[in-house]
Amino acid sequence: PGRDRTRSQALAQTAREAMLVALGLIAVLLVSGVIEAFVTPAPIPGALRVGIGVLALGGFLAYVLLLGRIAAREGTHADLSEFERGATAPSA
């Protein structure tokens, strides 16, 4: 956990970050579901289906790589700020 936080604080921070990842996966699965529901059974040419898949993949990669790079450069993280977490009492 490090010198500046306890195990419970480290667990709480990691759990909050994991929940944000899970919420992001909901959006990815929603897009995948829409493609599976409407594109897969549709009587459209195979090339168009592949194009839609490539477009969806390109959008996902652009989102992850471009916005991820910006967030990493700025040093942002998924955890709450100290104010949002509230004060913690020291424990003995």
Residue pairs with C-beta under 8 A, 6 or more apart in sequence:
1 7
1 9
1 10
2 10
5 13
6 91
9 88
13 79
16 78
16 79
16 80
17 77
17 78
17 79
20 78
21 78
28 60
31 56
31 60
32 56
35 52
35 53
35 56
39 49
39 52
39 53
40 49
71 77
